[in-house]
Amino acid sequence: MSVHREIAADLHGRLVALAAAPAEGGVSPSPEELLERVLRRDAPLLPPEDRDEVRRLLLERTVGLGPLESLFDDDEIDEIMISGTRPVWVERRGRIEETSVAFVDEHELLHAIERMLAGAGRRVDRADPLCDARLPDGSRVHVALPPLAVDGPAVTIRRFRARRWTPDELVRHGTWSPAVAALVAEAVAERRSILVSGGTGAGKTTTLGAVASLLDPAERIVTVEDTAELRLGQPHVVRLEARPPRTDGRGGITIRELVRNALRMRPDRIVVGEVRGAEALDMVLAMTTGHDGSLSTIHARSPDAALRRLETLCLMADVGLPHVAVARMVGDAVGLVLQQTRAADGHRSVTAAAQVRSVQDGWELRPVDLDGPTDPDAGGARATSGAGARPVPGHPGDAERGA
């Protein structure tokens, strides 16, 4: 730890004690005034340049987020990962790296956590040691406290990017190929529902936002998210955000409840930020009963794995539907699956796409060759050579189809 941080840590305790003292004349001084008093009283011999640095560090600890302030000022950082008082790790340009930033002690870290969650109207303590929240700037934060986090408070912050990426920009950056852009534009125009699949941090939300940017501005769009991240440019957008329960376990509003209510809002399109639970059934039912052309993302490693996971999530609704019926609904609901991938060097791109066709016993995937010649019968999309539609192994009826 630097000398400046050691001095700031020592003076911070004295600053807190001074702030807790009764105010003279009944008027409480501002944090900046208290800070100047402490510097004049307890560090009068500091050179001007050292005094300025200690003042900055004290302000960070008092009214900001401590050492995290410098990381929030770095526009290249996408994620901030904290584990106790060890050095903070960040994701920058798709790669994870260690920084020289660290908290002096656990008390300073807990103070920063408290300030972060206060802005979101949330709190966390050892009795309720887990918390998800959205910061005022739109960033997502997850907190885990001891004893669940063995090595000290663990905090993960996913930075929010206010910029809206267009399909043309994603093509220029290599995230989409021209074939992907043509395929997506065709699917949106034909009101085929699109599912974006990928792992954590693969860029699914960015691709979802770019796809949504192609929706007709005259349409009424309802977005449903666990944490509101999407920023659509259309004029008629209704944004819904789930609400976690209070500490007493009451007051929570789930994604599934929001999807059901979205259907009563006269939507032309429904955009579900991520499907991860029983709300999958309500979304699939909506897609097959007049709300075609809807969009969502899902965690999966391939298009066929995405549809299989969507089936599993539908079955989690526990309404007693047989697997065959769920598979048929998924085949009717989804028209296109895009696979988003983050490479080892941090580059994010759509690496696979598959068109979905409903069959008697479920669904079939028609993989799209994003590098091959353009098939004139595919509406400008890249098509695989040969048979085209491919049965998906493991579904009812595979034996009859010769899978």
Residue pairs with C-beta under 8 A, 6 or more apart in sequence:
1 9
1 102
1 104
4 50
4 53
4 54
4 57
5 57
5 104
7 43
7 46
7 50
7 54
8 54
8 57
8 58
8 61
9 104
9 105
9 108
11 38
11 39
11 42
11 43
11 54
11 58
12 58
12 61
12 62
12 108
14 38
14 42
15 34
15 35
15 38
15 58
15 62
18 34
18 37
18 38
19 31
19 34
23 29
29 37
31 59
31 62
31 63
32 59
35 55
35 58
35 59
35 62
38 58
39 46
39 51
39 54
39 55
43 51
43 54
46 54
60 66
60 67
60 69
61 108
61 111
64 115
65 72
65 112
65 115
65 116
66 103
66 108
66 109
66 111
66 112
67 88
67 101
67 102
67 103
68 80
68 82
68 88
68 101
68 112
70 101
71 77
71 80
71 88
71 90
71 99
71 101
72 80
72 159
74 90
74 92
76 92
76 93
77 90
77 91
77 92
77 159
78 90
78 91
78 92
78 94
78 158
78 159
78 161
78 201
79 90
79 91
79 156
79 157
79 158
79 159
79 201
80 88
80 89
80 90
80 155
80 156
80 157
80 159
81 88
81 89
81 90
81 91
81 96
81 155
81 156
81 157
82 88
82 89
82 103
82 109
82 153
82 154
82 155
82 156
82 157
83 89
83 149
83 151
83 152
83 154
84 103
84 106
84 109
84 149
84 151
84 152
84 153
84 154
85 102
85 103
85 104
85 105
85 106
85 109
85 152
86 102
86 151
86 152
87 98
87 99
87 100
87 101
87 102
88 98
88 99
88 101
88 102
89 96
89 97
89 98
89 99
90 96
90 97
90 99
91 97
91 201
93 346
94 201
94 342
94 343
94 345
94 346
94 347
94 348
95 345
95 346
103 109
103 112
106 152
106 153
109 152
109 153
109 155
110 153
113 124
113 143
113 153
113 155
114 123
116 133
116 135
116 141
116 155
117 123
117 124
117 131
117 133
117 141
117 143
119 135
119 136
120 133
120 134
120 135
120 136
120 141
122 131
122 133
122 244
123 131
123 247
124 130
124 131
124 143
124 145
125 145
126 145
126 146
126 147
127 247
128 247
129 144
129 145
129 146
129 147
129 148
129 149
130 142
130 143
130 144
130 145
130 148
131 141
131 142
131 143
132 140
132 141
132 142
132 143
132 226
132 227
132 244
133 140
133 141
133 143
134 140
134 141
134 227
134 228
134 241
135 141
135 157
135 160
137 160
138 160
138 162
138 228
138 229
139 157
139 158
139 159
139 160
140 157
140 158
140 160
140 227
140 229
141 155
141 156
141 157
141 158
142 155
142 156
142 157
143 153
143 154
143 155
144 153
144 154
144 155
145 153
146 152
146 153
160 229
161 206
162 231
164 209
164 213
164 231
164 232
164 233
165 175
165 206
165 209
165 210
165 213
166 210
166 213
167 176
167 181
167 184
167 185
167 210
167 211
167 213
167 214
168 181
169 210
170 176
170 181
170 206
170 207
170 210
171 177
171 178
171 180
171 181
174 347
174 349
175 203
175 206
175 207
175 348
175 349
175 350
176 184
176 207
176 210
176 349
176 350
177 350
177 370
177 371
179 368
179 370
179 371
179 374
179 381
179 382
180 338
180 350
180 353
180 370
182 379
182 380
182 381
183 336
183 353
183 368
183 380
183 381
183 382
184 194
184 210
184 211
184 214
184 336
184 338
185 214
186 379
186 380
186 381
187 194
187 335
187 336
188 194
188 211
188 214
188 215
188 293
190 335
191 292
191 293
192 292
192 293
192 335
192 336
193 287
193 292
193 293
193 294
193 295
193 296
193 333
193 334
193 335
193 336
194 211
194 295
194 296
194 334
194 335
194 336
194 337
194 338
195 295
195 296
195 297
195 298
195 306
195 307
195 310
195 334
195 336
195 337
195 338
196 204
196 207
196 208
196 211
196 295
196 296
196 297
196 298
196 337
196 338
196 340
197 204
197 297
197 298
197 299
197 300
197 301
197 302
197 303
197 305
197 306
197 337
197 338
197 339
197 340
198 204
198 297
198 299
198 300
198 339
198 340
198 341
198 342
199 299
199 301
199 341
199 342
200 299
201 342
202 340
202 341
202 342
202 348
203 340
203 342
203 348
203 349
204 274
204 297
204 340
205 229
205 230
205 273
205 274
205 297
206 348
207 338
207 340
207 350
208 230
208 271
208 273
208 295
208 296
208 297
209 230
209 231
209 232
211 295
211 338
212 221
212 230
212 232
212 271
212 295
213 232
213 233
215 221
215 232
215 234
215 269
215 293
216 234
216 268
217 234
217 235
217 236
218 236
219 234
219 236
219 268
219 269
220 236
220 238
220 265
220 266
220 267
220 268
220 269
221 232
221 234
221 236
221 237
221 238
221 267
221 268
221 269
221 270
221 271
222 237
222 238
222 240
222 262
222 265
222 267
222 269
222 270
222 271
223 230
223 232
223 237
223 238
223 239
223 240
223 270
223 271
223 272
223 273
224 240
224 242
224 255
224 258
224 259
224 262
224 270
224 271
224 272
224 273
225 239
225 240
225 241
225 242
225 255
225 272
225 273
225 274
226 241
226 242
226 255
226 273
226 274
226 276
227 241
227 242
227 273
228 239
228 241
229 273
230 239
230 271
230 273
232 271
238 262
238 265
238 267
240 258
240 261
240 262
241 258
242 252
242 253
242 254
242 255
242 258
243 251
243 252
243 253
244 252
245 251
245 252
246 252
254 277
254 279
255 272
255 275
255 276
255 277
255 279
256 277
256 278
256 279
256 282
258 279
259 270
259 272
259 279
259 282
259 283
259 286
260 282
262 270
262 286
263 270
263 282
263 286
263 291
267 291
268 293
269 291
269 293
269 294
269 295
270 283
270 286
270 291
270 294
270 295
271 294
271 295
271 296
272 279
272 283
272 294
272 295
272 296
272 297
273 296
273 297
274 296
274 297
274 298
274 299
275 283
275 296
275 297
275 298
275 310
275 313
276 298
276 299
276 313
277 313
277 316
278 313
278 314
278 316
278 317
278 318
279 313
280 310
280 313
280 314
280 316
280 317
281 313
281 314
281 316
281 317
281 319
281 321
281 326
282 317
283 294
283 296
283 333
284 310
284 314
284 326
284 329
284 330
284 333
285 329
286 294
287 294
287 332
287 333
287 334
288 329
288 332
288 333
292 335
298 306
298 309
298 310
298 313
299 309
300 306
300 308
300 309
301 339
302 339
302 352
303 337
303 338
303 339
303 352
303 353
303 354
303 365
303 367
304 354
304 365
304 392
306 337
306 339
307 330
307 334
307 337
307 356
307 363
307 365
307 392
308 394
310 330
310 334
311 323
311 326
311 327
311 330
314 321
314 326
314 329
314 330
315 321
315 323
315 326
323 396
324 361
324 362
324 396
327 361
327 362
327 363
327 395
327 396
328 358
328 360
328 361
328 362
328 363
330 362
330 363
331 356
331 357
331 358
331 359
331 362
331 363
331 364
332 358
334 356
334 363
335 355
335 356
336 353
336 354
336 355
336 356
337 353
337 354
337 356
337 365
338 350
338 352
338 353
339 350
339 351
339 352
339 353
339 354
340 348
340 349
340 350
340 351
341 348
341 349
341 350
341 351
341 352
342 348
343 349
350 370
351 370
352 367
352 368
352 370
353 367
353 368
353 370
354 365
354 366
354 367
354 368
355 365
355 366
355 368
355 381
356 363
356 364
356 365
356 366
357 363
357 364
357 365
357 366
357 389
359 391
359 397
359 401
360 397
361 395
361 396
361 397
361 398
361 400
362 392
362 395
362 396
362 397
363 392
363 395
364 389
364 390
364 391
364 392
365 389
365 390
365 392
366 383
366 384
366 388
366 389
366 390
367 384
367 390
368 378
368 381
368 382
368 383
368 384
369 382
369 383
369 384
369 385
370 382
371 382
372 382
372 383
372 384
372 385
373 382
374 380
374 381
374 382
374 383
375 381
375 382
375 383
377 383
391 398
391 401
391 402
391 403
392 398
392 403
393 403
395 403
